[in-house]
């Protein structure tokens, strides 16, 4: 299986610190989160009930689902608070020439 290509999705200045923005990459909705440690990309889908994580609040590097309060670490995808028990998928990100690039393999 070949490595996915990095796709430019957003200007770096369009995602302020502490914010989340949803973009589409290769047909998949991805939530970009900008925390103190950098910019991270995760599925825009809570593993608890399919809620839109991109509409949730970012607290440090943790994103909270707006539906039931499940919380995930955007750096690793790991669950930080129930009711979710399954981690979310994360994607590689790089910032180059003022743009955020995300690599998502096509399914």
DSSP file (Angstrom, degrees, kcal/mol; ACC not computed):
  #  RESIDUE AA STRUCTURE BP1 BP2  ACC     N-H-->O    O-->H-N    N-H-->O    O-->H-N    TCO  KAPPA ALPHA  PHI   PSI    X-CA   Y-CA   Z-CA
    1    1 A X              0   0    0      0, 0.0     2,-0.1     0, 0.0     3,-0.1   0.000 360.0 360.0 360.0 129.5    0.0    0.0    0.0
    2    2 A X        -     0   0    0      1,-0.1     2,-0.1     0, 0.0     0, 0.0  -0.441 360.0 -97.3 -81.9 154.3    1.5    3.3   -1.0
    3    3 A X        -     0   0    0     -2,-0.1    -1,-0.1     1,-0.1     2,-0.1  -0.390  43.9-108.4 -65.8 142.1    1.8    6.3    1.4
    4    4 A X        -     0   0    0     99,-0.1     2,-0.2     1,-0.1   101,-0.1  -0.406  33.3-114.2 -70.7 150.9   -1.0    8.8    1.1
    5    5 A X        -     0   0    0     99,-0.2    99,-0.6    -2,-0.1     2,-0.4  -0.579  25.7-113.6 -82.8 146.7   -0.2   12.2   -0.5
    6    6 A X  E     -A  103   0A   0     -2,-0.2     2,-0.4    97,-0.2    97,-0.2  -0.690  33.2-160.0 -78.9 131.6   -0.3   15.4    1.6
    7    7 A X  E     -A  102   0A   0     95,-2.6    95,-2.3    -2,-0.4     2,-0.3  -0.949  19.0-122.5-115.7 129.5   -3.1   17.6    0.4
    8    8 A X  E     +A  101   0A   0     -2,-0.4    93,-0.3    93,-0.2     3,-0.1  -0.571  39.9 163.7 -70.3 130.4   -3.2   21.4    1.1
    9    9 A X  E     +     0   0A   0     91,-3.1     2,-0.3     1,-0.4    -1,-0.2   0.633  53.4   3.2-122.1 -21.6   -6.4   22.1    2.9
   10   10 A X  E    S-A  100   0A   0     90,-1.1    90,-3.5    13,-0.1    -1,-0.4  -0.981  71.7 -98.0-166.7 147.2   -6.3   25.5    4.6
   11   11 A X  E >   -A   99   0A   0     -2,-0.3     3,-2.2    88,-0.2    88,-0.3  -0.565  35.8-127.9 -69.7 137.6   -4.1   28.5    5.1
   12   12 A X  G >  S+     0   0    0     86,-2.7     3,-1.2     1,-0.3    -1,-0.1   0.823 109.5  58.9 -58.0 -31.7   -2.3   28.3    8.4
   13   13 A X  G 3  S+     0   0    0     85,-0.5    -1,-0.3     1,-0.2     3,-0.1   0.550  92.9  69.1 -75.6  -5.6   -3.5   31.7    9.3
   14   14 A X  G <  S+     0   0    0     -3,-2.2     2,-0.4     1,-0.2    -1,-0.2   0.455  92.6  61.6 -89.2  -2.1   -7.1   30.5    9.0
   15   15 A X  S <  S-     0   0    0     -3,-1.2    -1,-0.2    -4,-0.2     3,-0.1  -0.778  76.6-161.4-127.6  87.6   -6.9   28.2   12.1
   16   16 A X    >   -     0   0    0     -2,-0.4     3,-1.6     1,-0.1    18,-0.3  -0.222  37.4 -80.6 -66.5 157.3   -6.1   30.3   15.2
   17   17 A X  T 3  S+     0   0    0      1,-0.2    18,-0.2    16,-0.1    -1,-0.1  -0.312 118.1  23.5 -55.2 134.9   -4.7   28.7   18.3
   18   18 A X  T 3  S+     0   0    0     16,-3.6    40,-0.4     1,-0.3     2,-0.3   0.518 103.2 110.8  85.7   6.7   -7.5   27.0   20.4
   19   19 A X    <   -     0   0    0     -3,-1.6    15,-2.3    15,-0.4     2,-0.4  -0.733  52.8-149.1-115.5 162.5   -9.8   26.5   17.4
   20   20 A X  E     -C   33   0B   0     -2,-0.3     2,-0.4    13,-0.2    13,-0.2  -0.976  13.1-177.0-127.2 141.2  -11.1   23.6   15.4
   21   21 A X  E     -C   32   0B   0     11,-2.2    11,-3.3    -2,-0.4     2,-0.4  -0.999  19.3-135.3-140.1 138.1  -12.1   23.7   11.7
   22   22 A X  E     +C   31   0B   0     -2,-0.4     2,-0.3     9,-0.2     9,-0.2  -0.782  28.0 170.6 -96.3 134.1  -13.5   20.9    9.5
   23   23 A X  E     -C   30   0B   0      7,-2.8     7,-3.1    -2,-0.4     2,-0.5  -0.864  31.0-118.5-130.9 166.4  -12.2   20.3    6.0
   24   24 A X  E     +C   29   0B   0     -2,-0.3     2,-0.4     5,-0.2     5,-0.2  -0.943  27.6 179.9-111.3 130.9  -12.7   17.6    3.5
   25   25 A X  E >  S-C   28   0B   0      3,-2.7     3,-1.9    -2,-0.5   -16,-0.0  -0.981  72.6 -21.4-131.3 118.9   -9.7   15.5    2.4
   26   26 A X  T 3  S-     0   0    0     -2,-0.4    81,-0.3     1,-0.3    -1,-0.1   0.865 128.5 -49.9  50.4  40.8  -10.2   12.7   -0.2
   27   27 A X  T 3  S+     0   0    0      1,-0.2     2,-0.4    79,-0.1    -1,-0.3   0.519 116.2 114.0  80.9   5.5  -13.9   12.6    0.6
   28   28 A X  E <   -C   25   0B   0     -3,-1.9    -3,-2.7    76,-0.1     2,-0.5  -0.919  67.0-126.7-114.1 135.2  -13.4   12.3    4.3
   29   29 A X  E     -C   24   0B   0     -2,-0.4    15,-1.9    -5,-0.2     2,-0.4  -0.690  33.5-174.4 -79.4 122.9  -14.5   15.0    6.9
   30   30 A X  E     -CD  23  43B   0     -7,-3.1    -7,-2.8    -2,-0.5     2,-0.6  -0.967  19.0-142.2-123.9 133.4  -11.4   15.8    9.0
   31   31 A X  E     -CD  22  42B   0     11,-3.1    11,-2.2    -2,-0.4     2,-0.5  -0.855  13.5-154.4 -95.3 122.7  -11.3   18.1   12.0
   32   32 A X  E     -CD  21  41B   0    -11,-3.3   -11,-2.2    -2,-0.6     2,-0.4  -0.845  12.0-167.9 -94.6 130.2   -8.2   20.2   12.3
   33   33 A X  E     -CD  20  40B   0      7,-2.9     7,-2.7    -2,-0.5     2,-0.7  -0.976  10.7-156.9-124.0 131.3   -7.3   21.3   15.8
   34   34 A X  E     + D   0  39B   0    -15,-2.3   -16,-3.6    -2,-0.4   -15,-0.4  -0.887  26.8 158.9-111.4 103.3   -4.7   23.9   16.7
   35   35 A X  E >   - D   0  38B   0      3,-2.4     3,-2.2    -2,-0.7    26,-0.1  -0.614  59.2 -84.9-113.6 177.5   -3.4   23.5   20.3
   36   36 A X  T 3  S+     0   0    0      1,-0.3     3,-0.1    -2,-0.2    25,-0.1   0.781 126.7  54.1 -53.1 -30.5   -0.2   24.7   22.0
   37   37 A X  T 3  S-     0   0    0      1,-0.2     2,-0.3    23,-0.0    -1,-0.3   0.509 121.5 -86.7 -87.6  -4.2    1.7   21.7   20.6
   38   38 A X  E <   -D   35   0B   0     -3,-2.2    -3,-2.4     2,-0.0     2,-0.5  -0.919  58.8 -40.8 138.5-162.9    0.8   22.2   17.0
   39   39 A X  E     -D   34   0B   0     -2,-0.3     2,-0.3    -5,-0.2    -5,-0.2  -0.912  53.6-175.3-109.2 132.3   -1.9   21.4   14.5
   40   40 A X  E     -D   33   0B   0     -7,-2.7    -7,-2.9    -2,-0.5     2,-0.4  -0.909  15.0-144.5-129.4 152.9   -3.5   18.0   14.4
   41   41 A X  E     +DE  32  91B   0     50,-0.7    50,-2.4    -2,-0.3     2,-0.3  -0.973  24.0 163.4-123.5 132.1   -6.0   16.2   12.2
   42   42 A X  E     -DE  31  90B   0    -11,-2.2   -11,-3.1    -2,-0.4    48,-0.2  -0.928  46.7 -80.4-138.2 161.1   -8.6   13.7   13.4
   43   43 A X  E     -D   30   0B   0     46,-2.0     2,-1.1    -2,-0.3   -13,-0.2  -0.372  36.3-129.9 -58.1 141.2  -11.8   12.2   12.0
   44   44 A X  S    S+     0   0    0    -15,-1.9     2,-0.3   -21,-0.1    -1,-0.1  -0.327  81.8  94.1 -86.8  51.7  -14.8   14.5   12.4
   45   45 A X  S    S-     0   0    0     -2,-1.1     2,-0.2     7,-0.2     7,-0.2  -0.897  71.5-136.0-152.7 112.5  -16.7   11.6   14.0
   46   46 A X     >  -     0   0    0      5,-2.7     4,-2.1    -2,-0.3     5,-0.1  -0.490  13.3-143.1 -67.6 134.2  -17.1   10.7   17.6
   47   47 A X  T  4 S+     0   0    0     39,-0.3    -1,-0.1    -2,-0.2    38,-0.1   0.589  94.4  64.5 -76.5  -9.0  -16.7    7.0   18.1
   48   48 A X  T  4 S-     0   0    0     36,-0.1    -1,-0.2     3,-0.1    34,-0.0   0.952 133.0 -19.4 -77.5 -52.5  -19.4    7.0   20.8
   49   49 A X  T  4 S-     0   0    0      2,-0.1    -2,-0.2    35,-0.0    -1,-0.1   0.242  93.2 -93.9-145.1  17.3  -22.4    8.0   18.7
   50   50 A X     <  +     0   0    0     -4,-2.1    -3,-0.1     1,-0.2    -6,-0.0   0.659  65.3 165.3  80.8  15.2  -21.1    9.6   15.5
   51   51 A X        -     0   0    0     -6,-0.1    -5,-2.7     1,-0.1     2,-1.1  -0.212  48.1 -98.7 -64.0 157.0  -21.3   13.2   16.8
   52   52 A X    >   -     0   0    0     -7,-0.2     3,-1.9     1,-0.2    14,-0.4  -0.657  33.9-171.4 -81.9  98.1  -19.5   16.0   14.9
   53   53 A X  G >  S+     0   0    0     -2,-1.1     3,-2.3     1,-0.3    -1,-0.2   0.817  80.3  68.9 -60.2 -31.2  -16.2   16.5   16.7
   54   54 A X  G 3  S+     0   0    0      1,-0.3    -1,-0.3    -3,-0.1   -34,-0.1   0.676  96.0  54.7 -63.0 -16.5  -15.5   19.6   14.7
   55   55 A X  G <  S+     0   0    0     -3,-1.9    -1,-0.3   -34,-0.1    -2,-0.2   0.425  95.0  96.6 -92.7  -0.8  -18.3   21.4   16.4
   56   56 A X  S <  S-     0   0    0     -3,-2.3     2,-0.3    -4,-0.2     9,-0.2  -0.297  80.6 -98.0 -86.1 171.6  -16.8   20.5   19.8
   57   57 A X  E     -F   64   0C   0      7,-0.5     7,-2.4    -2,-0.1     2,-0.6  -0.627  26.1-136.0 -88.8 146.6  -14.7   22.7   22.1
   58   58 A X  E     -F   63   0C   0    -40,-0.4     2,-0.6    -2,-0.3     5,-0.2  -0.918  19.0-176.1-103.4 124.1  -10.9   22.3   22.3
   59   59 A X  E >   -F   62   0C   0      3,-3.4     3,-1.6    -2,-0.6     2,-0.4  -0.914  68.0 -51.6-121.0 101.2   -9.4   22.3   25.8
   60   60 A X  T 3  S-     0   0    0     -2,-0.6   -42,-0.1     1,-0.2   -26,-0.0  -0.601 122.6 -24.6  66.0-122.9   -5.7   22.2   25.5
   61   61 A X  T 3  S+     0   0    0     -2,-0.4    13,-2.6   -26,-0.1    14,-0.5   0.046 120.6  98.8-106.8  24.1   -5.1   19.3   23.1
   62   62 A X  E <   -FG  59  73C   0     -3,-1.6    -3,-3.4    11,-0.2     2,-0.4  -0.940  57.4-156.0-114.1 132.9   -8.4   17.6   24.0
   63   63 A X  E     -FG  58  72C   0      9,-2.7     9,-2.4    -2,-0.4     2,-0.5  -0.894   9.1-149.6-107.3 137.5  -11.5   17.9   21.8
   64   64 A X  E     -FG  57  71C   0     -7,-2.4    -7,-0.5    -2,-0.4     7,-0.2  -0.904  16.0-124.0-111.0 129.8  -14.9   17.3   23.4
   65   65 A X     >  -     0   0    0      5,-3.1     4,-1.4    -2,-0.5   -12,-0.1  -0.514  16.3-140.7 -67.7 132.2  -17.9   15.9   21.5
   66   66 A X  T  4 S+     0   0    0    -14,-0.4    -1,-0.1    -2,-0.2   -13,-0.1   0.658  92.0  59.4 -71.1 -14.3  -20.8   18.4   21.7
   67   67 A X  T  4 S-     0   0    0      1,-0.1    -1,-0.2     3,-0.1    -3,-0.0   0.976 128.1  -6.4 -79.5 -58.5  -23.4   15.6   22.0
   68   68 A X  T  4 S-     0   0    0      2,-0.1    -2,-0.1     0, 0.0    -1,-0.1   0.328  94.6-104.5-127.4   6.3  -22.4   13.7   25.2
   69   69 A X     <  +     0   0    0     -4,-1.4    -3,-0.1     1,-0.2    14,-0.0   0.566  57.7 160.5  85.2   8.1  -19.1   15.1   26.3
   70   70 A X        -     0   0    0     -6,-0.1    -5,-3.1    -5,-0.1     2,-0.4  -0.356  26.3-151.6 -59.1 146.9  -16.8   12.3   25.2
   71   71 A X  E     -GH  64  81C   0     10,-1.7     9,-3.7    -7,-0.2    10,-1.7  -0.976  14.7-173.2-131.9 140.8  -13.2   13.7   25.0
   72   72 A X  E     -GH  63  79C   0     -9,-2.4    -9,-2.7    -2,-0.4     2,-0.6  -0.950  29.4-118.2-131.9 148.6  -10.3   12.7   22.8
   73   73 A X  E  >  -G   62   0C   0      5,-2.6     4,-3.4    -2,-0.3     3,-0.4  -0.783  20.5-154.3 -83.4 118.5   -6.6   13.7   22.6
   74   74 A X  T  4 S+     0   0    0    -13,-2.6   -33,-0.2    -2,-0.6    -1,-0.1   0.713  90.7  59.2 -70.2 -18.4   -6.1   15.2   19.2
   75   75 A X  T  4 S+     0   0    0    -14,-0.5    -1,-0.2   -35,-0.1   -34,-0.1   0.860 127.8   9.3 -75.0 -35.8   -2.4   14.3   19.2
   76   76 A X  T  4 S-     0   0    0     -3,-0.4    -2,-0.2     2,-0.1    14,-0.2   0.597  90.8-123.6-120.7 -19.2   -3.0   10.6   19.6
   77   77 A X     <  +     0   0    0     -4,-3.4    11,-2.3     1,-0.3    -3,-0.1   0.344  60.5 147.5  85.8  -6.1   -6.7   10.0   19.1
   78   78 A X        -     0   0    0      9,-0.2    -5,-2.6    -5,-0.2    -1,-0.3  -0.288  55.1-105.4 -68.0 146.8   -6.9    8.3   22.6
   79   79 A X  E     +H   72   0C   0     -7,-0.2    -7,-0.3     6,-0.2     3,-0.1  -0.509  35.9 175.4 -69.5 133.6  -10.1    8.6   24.7
   80   80 A X  E     +     0   0C   0     -9,-3.7     2,-0.3     1,-0.4    -8,-0.2   0.574  68.1  20.0-112.2 -19.7   -9.7   11.0   27.6
   81   81 A X  E >  S-H   71   0C   0    -10,-1.7   -10,-1.7     3,-0.0     3,-0.7  -0.976  84.8 -93.5-153.9 139.0  -13.3   10.9   28.9
   82   82 A X  T 3  S+     0   0    0     -2,-0.3     3,-0.1     1,-0.3   -34,-0.0  -0.290  87.8  67.3 -68.2 160.6  -16.2    8.6   28.6
   83   83 A X  T 3  S+     0   0    0    -13,-0.1    -1,-0.3   -12,-0.0     2,-0.1  -0.958 102.0  71.9 -87.0  -4.5  -18.8    7.7   27.3
   84   84 A X    <   +     0   0    0     -3,-0.7   -13,-0.1     1,-0.1   -36,-0.1  -0.438  48.8 172.1 -70.4 147.0  -16.5    6.9   24.3
   85   85 A X        +     0   0    0      1,-0.1     2,-0.4   -38,-0.1    -6,-0.2   0.479  58.2  73.7-126.7 -15.6  -14.2    3.9   24.7
   86   86 A X  S    S-     0   0    0     -8,-0.1   -39,-0.3     1,-0.0    -1,-0.1  -0.869  81.8-120.1-105.4 133.8  -12.8    3.6   21.2
   87   87 A X        -     0   0    0     -2,-0.4     2,-0.2    -8,-0.1    -9,-0.2  -0.184  25.1-117.0 -66.0 162.5  -10.1    6.1   20.0
   88   88 A X        -     0   0    0    -11,-2.3     2,-0.3   -15,-0.2    -1,-0.1  -0.646  32.6 -99.5 -95.7 158.5  -10.6    8.3   17.0
   89   89 A X        -     0   0    0     -2,-0.2   -46,-2.0   -44,-0.2     2,-0.3  -0.566  36.3-157.9 -78.7 139.3   -8.4    8.1   13.8
   90   90 A X  E     -E   42   0B   0     -2,-0.3     2,-0.3   -48,-0.2   -48,-0.2  -0.798   1.9-152.2-113.8 159.8   -5.6   10.7   13.5
   91   91 A X  E     -E   41   0B   0    -50,-2.4   -50,-0.7    -2,-0.3    13,-0.1  -0.961  26.1 -98.0-133.1 149.2   -3.9   11.8   10.3
   92   92 A X  E     -B  103   0A   0     11,-0.6    11,-2.0    -2,-0.3     2,-0.4  -0.390  41.8-169.7 -65.2 141.8   -0.4   13.2    9.5
   93   93 A X  E     +B  102   0A   0      9,-0.2     2,-0.3   -54,-0.1     9,-0.2  -0.980  11.5 176.7-132.4 143.7   -0.2   17.0    9.2
   94   94 A X  E     -B  101   0A   0      7,-2.2     7,-3.1    -2,-0.4     2,-0.6  -0.990  21.2-142.0-142.3 149.2    2.5   19.3    8.0
   95   95 A X  E     +B  100   0A   0     -2,-0.3     2,-0.4     5,-0.2     5,-0.2  -0.954  31.9 164.4-111.3 122.0    2.6   23.1    7.7
   96   96 A X  E >   -B   99   0A   0      3,-2.5     3,-2.0    -2,-0.6   -84,-0.1  -0.999  60.4  -6.5-142.6 134.1    4.5   24.2    4.6
   97   97 A X  T 3  S-     0   0    0     -2,-0.4    -1,-0.1     1,-0.3     3,-0.1   0.836 128.9 -53.6  51.6  37.8    4.6   27.6    2.8
   98   98 A X  T 3  S+     0   0    0      1,-0.2   -86,-2.7   -87,-0.1   -85,-0.5   0.587 117.3 106.4  78.1  10.0    1.8   29.0    5.0
   99   99 A X  E <   -AB  11  96A   0     -3,-2.0    -3,-2.5   -88,-0.3     2,-0.5  -0.940  67.3-127.7-125.1 147.0   -0.6   26.1    4.3
  100  100 A X  E     -AB  10  95A   0    -90,-3.5   -91,-3.1    -2,-0.4   -90,-1.1  -0.790  27.3-165.3 -89.1 129.4   -1.8   23.2    6.4
  101  101 A X  E     -AB   8  94A   0     -7,-3.1    -7,-2.2    -2,-0.5     2,-0.4  -0.943   3.6-168.5-118.2 138.5   -1.4   19.8    4.5
  102  102 A X  E     -AB   7  93A   0    -95,-2.3   -95,-2.6    -2,-0.4     2,-0.6  -0.972  13.1-145.6-127.8 141.5   -3.1   16.6    5.6
  103  103 A X  E     +AB   6  92A   0    -11,-2.0   -11,-0.6    -2,-0.4     2,-0.4  -0.934  25.4 166.6-109.3 116.0   -2.5   13.0    4.4
  104  104 A X        -     0   0    0    -99,-0.6   -99,-0.2    -2,-0.6     2,-0.2  -0.989  31.8-131.0-129.8 121.3   -5.6   10.8    4.3
  105  105 A X        -     0   0    0     -2,-0.4     2,-0.2  -101,-0.1  -102,-0.1  -0.478  28.7-114.1 -69.8 139.3   -5.5    7.5    2.4
  106  106 A X              0   0    0     -2,-0.2    -1,-0.1     1,-0.1   -79,-0.1  -0.493 360.0 360.0 -72.3 144.5   -8.4    7.0    0.1
  107  107 A X              0   0    0    -81,-0.3    -1,-0.1    -2,-0.2    -2,-0.0   0.435 360.0 360.0 -99.1 360.0  -10.7    4.2    1.1
